[in-house]
């Protein structure tokens, strides 16, 4: 009888180990694809994939985080394509999953940075009317993200983007932006995520700007 229970326990442990390794494998594949994907349609498909994972892995914050990130990247792609009117719905979708991630993981710099990016998308629906509301909220979330983890390279990356695209009369400039991109890249070169599935995106974007390709 004792041998039976031992075999049963070992079998259960093997199933748990297999499920965990399969989860990490699928997540890793999707995360790699997310960083290389740019079209709104493919980003929507990835958001759907991460959402399905989140529905199964209810105790893990990362699937919700990446669902939100996929929606945010979809919004940024829409904005680059001049489709600003679609940003509201996309940002609202991202918000649902940022809220879900934060319910599982409090005071996380990465999650606050996504919140900043959502507010920025909502501001861009109508920048003239929304700067004082969503622009201010975005700035507050960026400050929180930096306070929670000053070494987070993605915080510096987003600051660099904001500075690069902000006109000089409003405190930005391409020169200042490039300095921040260099700082971000230095941080990326020493940054180590806490786990294999924690956020580690953005280095290629910093390199892209520093290469001069964004001109």
N, C-alpha and C positions, 0 to 999 in steps of 0.2 A: 504493500500500500504506500509506504514511504517513497519507494522508487517511482511509483505512478505519479504522486504529487510533485516529486522533483522534476520528472520529465515534463509534466504539464506546466510547471512554473518556468522551466527553461524554454519551452515552446512559446509561452506568452511573451517572454523577454525577447525572443527572436523576432516575433511579429512586431513588437513595439520598435525594435531597432530597425527592422526593414522599413516600417512605415515612416520613421523619422528620416532615414537616409533617402527614401524616395521623395519625401517632401522637400528636403534640401536640394536634391538633384533637380527637381522640377522648378523650384524657386530660382535656383542659380541660372538655369537655362533662360527663364523668362526675364530675369534681371539683366543678363548680358544683352538680350534682344532689345530690351527697353532703352538702353543707352544708345543703341545704334539705329533706332527707329525714329522717323520724322513725320511720316504721313499721318493725318488725323484718323484715317480709317484703320491703319495698322495699330495705332496707339489705342483706339477704342477696343480693338480685338484683345490687346494685351490687358487693358483695364478689366475687360470681361473675364479673362483668364485669372487674373489676380483676385478678382471678386469671388470667383468660384472656390479658389483656395482658401480665402478668408472665411467663407461660409463653412468650410470643413474644419479649419484650424482656428476655432473661436477664441483660444487662449493666447494666440500669438499676434503681436501688433504689426509685424513686418508686412504680412499680406495686405492689410488695410493701408499701410503706408504706401506700398508700391501701386496699389489701385489708385490712390489719390495722386501719386506722382505721374502715373500714366495719363490721367485726366488733365493735370496741369500742363504736361508736355503737349497734349493735344490742344489745349487752349493757346499755348505759345505758338504752335504751328498754325492755328487758325488766325492768330493775330498777324503773323508774318505774311499770311496769304491775304490780309486785308479784310478778313471776315470777323470784325470786332463784335458784331451783333450776336454771334454765336457764343461769345465768351461767358455771358451770364449763366446760361444753362450748364456749360462745361464746368465753370467754377463752382456752381451749386452741387454738381455731382461730386467733384473733388472734396467739397466740404464735408459731405456725409462720411467719407472714409477717413478724413483727418480726425473728425470727431470720434469715430470708432477706434482709431489707433490711439488717440489720447486717453480714451477711457481705459485702455489696457496699459499704457505707458505714460506716466506723468512726468512733467518737467524734462522733456527730451528736446534737446537743441534741434534735432533733425525735424521733428514734428512741428515745432514752432516756425522753422524756416519754410516748411510747406504752407503753413497758414499765411505767412508773409506773401508767398507767391500767389496764393488764392486771392488775397486782397488786392494785389497788384493787377491781376487779371480783371477783377471786378471794376477797378478804377479805370482800366483802359476801355471799358465799354463807352465811357464818356469822360475823358480826362478833365476837361474844363469844369464839369459839374461835380465830379466825384473826388477830386484831389484832396479836398479838405477832410473828407470822411475816410474813404478807403485808403488814400495815400498816407494819412496819418496812422491808421491802424496797421498798415504794412510796415511802416517805420518802427512802430512799437514792437511788433512781432520780431523784426530783425534784431532789435536791441535785446529782446529776451533770449533769442537763439544764441547770440554772441555771449551774453552773460552766463548762460548755462554751459557753454563750451567754447571758450575763446580760441581753442585750437582747431575748431571745425573748419576745414578748408572750403566747404560749400557756402558758409556764411560770407567769407571773404570773396568768393566767386560771385555771389549775387550782388554784393556791394559793388564789386568791380563792374558788373553789367550795368547796374543802375547809374553809376558815375560816368561810364563810357557813353551812355546814350542820353545823359542829361546835359542840356545846353550850359555853356559857361556862365551865362547870366543867372542861372539857378544853382550854381555851385558845382556843376559837373565839368568834365572835359575828357577828351580821349586820352590825353597825357596822364591825367590822374587815374583814369580807368586802367590804363596799361600798367601803371605802378602797382595797382591792386591785383591785377591778374598775375603779376610776377610774385607777389606775396602769397596769393592763393596757390600757385604752383609749388612754391617752397613748402607750404603746409601739406599739399598733396604728397610730396615726396617723402614726408616723414609720418604721415597719418596712417594709423592702423585701426580698422573697424573692430568693435568689441567681439563680433561674431562674423562668420562667413556671410551671413544674410543681412547684416546691418548695412546702412547706406555707405556706398563707396564710389558714387558717380561724380562726374564733373571735371575730372582731370583733363579729359580730351577737349572739353570746351575751353578751358584755360589755355591749353596748348594751341587751339585753333585761333584764338584772339592774338596770342603772342607771336604766331607765325605770320601775322599780317593778313590772313585770309579774310578777315571780317571787313576790310576796307571796301 
